[in-house]
Amino acid sequence: MEPFIIVIIIVLLYFLWPFYSRLTTQKGAPFVPTEPKTVEKMLRLAQVKKGDVLYDLGSGDGRIVTAAALMGANAYGVEIDPLKTFYSHFMLLLFGLNKYAKIIRGDFYKVDLSKANVVTLFLLPETNQKLKDKLQKELRTGSRIVSYAFKFDGWKPSKKLFNQDSAFGPIYLYIR
């Protein structure tokens, strides 16, 4: 490729990235990767086991989906960002987990969660509030909801795990 074309592509990416980033974070939260120790704590708190159906809303790079699949769950990530979706698909394929885990590119407000018995999320407080009705309507009794850092106003968590490994805050478990 000509050096001139490479320079043009880099300049375009530099100037367009803020617009792309803003577009993909308008739906729920900016991308902040969950620390590996916190992923483990979230899944342990939810008591994820073989046969569970887990949905990670705003799955980012797919690390929760990957970890849940390694624990035997049927794991689904919902991510609106096409680059993160592509990366997640690639990683699942690389680890041979694409039979047990899928990434859905789309809006988590529009995805049917009725098959889930575990939902994980690391979103903003206002996003959690917008999701409350959807979770109440679509999840079956006994389903577990794990929210990292932000709680749901008006809901009493079944458990709250203080997370010393993180600057973002505790992990909340809700039982539907």
C-alpha positions as CSV (number, residue, x, y, z in Angstrom):
1,M,0.0,0.0,0.0
2,E,1.2,3.5,-0.8
3,P,2.5,5.4,2.2
4,F,0.3,8.3,1.3
5,I,-2.8,6.2,1.6
6,I,-1.7,4.8,4.9
7,V,-1.2,8.4,6.2
8,I,-4.7,9.4,5.0
9,I,-6.3,6.3,6.7
10,I,-4.5,7.1,10.0
11,V,-5.6,10.8,9.9
12,L,-9.2,9.8,9.1
13,L,-9.2,7.3,12.0
14,Y,-7.8,9.9,14.3
15,F,-10.5,12.4,13.5
16,L,-13.4,10.0,13.2
17,W,-12.6,7.9,16.3
18,P,-14.3,10.3,18.8
19,F,-17.5,10.2,16.8
20,Y,-17.4,6.4,16.5
21,S,-16.7,6.1,20.2
22,R,-19.5,8.4,21.2
23,L,-21.9,6.5,18.9
24,T,-21.1,3.1,20.4
25,T,-21.3,4.3,24.0
26,Q,-24.6,6.1,23.8
27,K,-26.6,3.0,24.5
28,G,-25.3,2.1,28.0
29,A,-21.7,2.8,29.1
30,P,-18.2,3.5,27.9
31,F,-16.0,0.5,27.5
32,V,-14.1,-0.2,30.7
33,P,-12.7,-3.7,30.8
34,T,-13.7,-5.7,33.9
35,E,-10.6,-6.9,35.8
36,P,-10.0,-10.7,35.5
37,K,-10.3,-11.2,39.3
38,T,-13.6,-9.3,39.3
39,V,-14.9,-11.5,36.4
40,E,-14.1,-14.5,38.5
41,K,-15.9,-13.0,41.6
42,M,-18.9,-12.0,39.6
43,L,-19.4,-15.5,38.2
44,R,-18.7,-17.1,41.6
45,L,-21.2,-14.8,43.2
46,A,-23.8,-15.8,40.6
47,Q,-22.9,-19.5,41.2
48,V,-22.5,-20.1,37.4
49,K,-22.5,-23.7,36.6
50,K,-22.7,-26.1,33.6
51,G,-26.0,-25.7,31.8
52,D,-26.7,-22.1,32.9
53,V,-27.7,-19.6,30.2
54,L,-25.8,-16.4,30.8
55,Y,-26.2,-13.1,29.0
56,D,-23.6,-10.4,29.5
57,L,-25.1,-7.0,28.5
58,G,-22.5,-4.7,27.0
59,S,-20.1,-7.5,26.7
60,G,-17.2,-5.4,25.4
61,D,-14.2,-7.7,24.7
62,G,-16.1,-10.8,25.7
63,R,-14.1,-11.7,28.8
64,I,-17.1,-12.6,31.0
65,V,-18.7,-14.6,28.1
66,T,-15.4,-16.5,27.7
67,A,-15.0,-17.2,31.4
68,A,-18.6,-18.4,31.7
69,A,-18.3,-20.7,28.8
70,L,-15.1,-22.2,30.3
71,M,-17.3,-22.9,33.4
72,G,-19.8,-24.8,31.3
73,A,-22.4,-22.2,30.8
74,N,-24.1,-21.4,27.5
75,A,-22.9,-17.8,27.3
76,Y,-24.1,-14.9,25.2
77,G,-22.6,-11.5,25.0
78,V,-24.6,-8.5,23.7
79,E,-22.4,-5.8,22.3
80,I,-23.3,-2.9,20.0
81,D,-19.7,-2.0,19.0
82,P,-18.8,-3.8,15.7
83,L,-15.0,-3.8,16.5
84,K,-15.5,-5.3,20.0
85,T,-18.0,-7.8,18.5
86,F,-15.4,-8.8,15.9
87,Y,-12.7,-9.1,18.5
88,S,-14.9,-11.2,20.8
89,H,-15.9,-13.5,17.9
90,F,-12.2,-14.0,17.1
91,M,-11.3,-14.8,20.7
92,L,-14.1,-17.3,21.1
93,L,-13.0,-19.0,17.9
94,L,-9.3,-18.9,19.0
95,F,-10.2,-20.6,22.3
96,G,-12.5,-23.1,20.6
97,L,-15.5,-21.8,22.6
98,N,-17.8,-20.8,19.7
99,K,-20.0,-23.9,20.4
100,Y,-20.7,-22.7,23.9
101,A,-20.6,-19.0,23.6
102,K,-21.9,-16.4,21.1
103,I,-21.6,-12.7,20.7
104,I,-24.7,-10.9,19.5
105,R,-24.0,-7.6,17.8
106,G,-26.9,-5.4,18.8
107,D,-28.8,-3.3,21.3
108,F,-29.2,-5.1,24.6
109,Y,-32.5,-3.2,25.1
110,K,-33.9,-5.2,22.2
111,V,-32.5,-8.7,22.9
112,D,-34.8,-11.3,24.3
113,L,-33.5,-12.4,27.7
114,S,-36.3,-14.9,28.5
115,K,-33.9,-17.9,28.2
116,A,-31.3,-16.4,30.5
117,N,-31.0,-17.5,34.1
118,V,-27.9,-15.4,34.7
119,V,-27.4,-11.8,33.5
120,T,-24.2,-9.9,34.1
121,L,-23.6,-6.2,33.6
122,F,-21.2,-3.4,34.2
123,L,-23.1,-0.4,33.1
124,L,-23.9,3.1,34.3
125,P,-26.6,3.7,37.1
126,E,-29.0,5.3,34.6
127,T,-28.6,2.3,32.3
128,N,-29.4,-0.1,35.1
129,Q,-32.6,1.9,35.8
130,K,-33.6,1.7,32.2
131,L,-33.1,-2.0,32.2
132,K,-35.2,-2.8,35.3
133,D,-38.6,-3.2,33.6
134,K,-37.0,-5.4,30.9
135,L,-35.3,-7.6,33.4
136,Q,-38.5,-8.0,35.5
137,K,-40.6,-8.8,32.5
138,E,-38.3,-11.2,30.7
139,L,-36.4,-13.1,33.4
140,R,-37.9,-16.1,35.1
141,T,-38.3,-16.3,38.9
142,G,-34.9,-17.4,40.4
143,S,-32.8,-15.8,37.7
144,R,-29.6,-14.2,39.0
145,I,-28.6,-10.7,38.0
146,V,-25.0,-9.6,38.8
147,S,-24.2,-5.9,38.5
148,Y,-20.6,-4.7,39.0
149,A,-20.1,-1.3,40.6
150,F,-23.7,0.0,40.3
151,K,-26.9,-1.1,42.0
152,F,-30.5,-1.0,40.9
153,D,-32.4,1.7,42.8
154,G,-35.4,0.3,44.5
155,W,-34.1,-3.3,44.5
156,K,-32.5,-4.9,47.5
157,P,-29.5,-7.0,46.6
158,S,-29.5,-10.6,47.9
159,K,-25.7,-10.3,48.3
160,K,-23.2,-7.5,48.1
161,L,-19.6,-8.4,47.7
162,F,-17.0,-5.7,48.5
163,N,-14.3,-5.9,45.9
164,Q,-10.9,-5.0,47.2
165,D,-9.4,-5.8,43.8
166,S,-11.2,-2.9,42.1
167,A,-11.4,0.8,42.2
168,F,-15.0,0.7,40.8
169,G,-16.9,-0.7,43.7
170,P,-18.8,-3.7,45.0
171,I,-20.6,-6.5,43.1
172,Y,-24.3,-6.8,43.6
173,L,-26.3,-10.0,43.3
174,Y,-30.1,-9.9,42.7
175,I,-32.4,-12.9,42.6
176,R,-35.4,-12.3,40.4
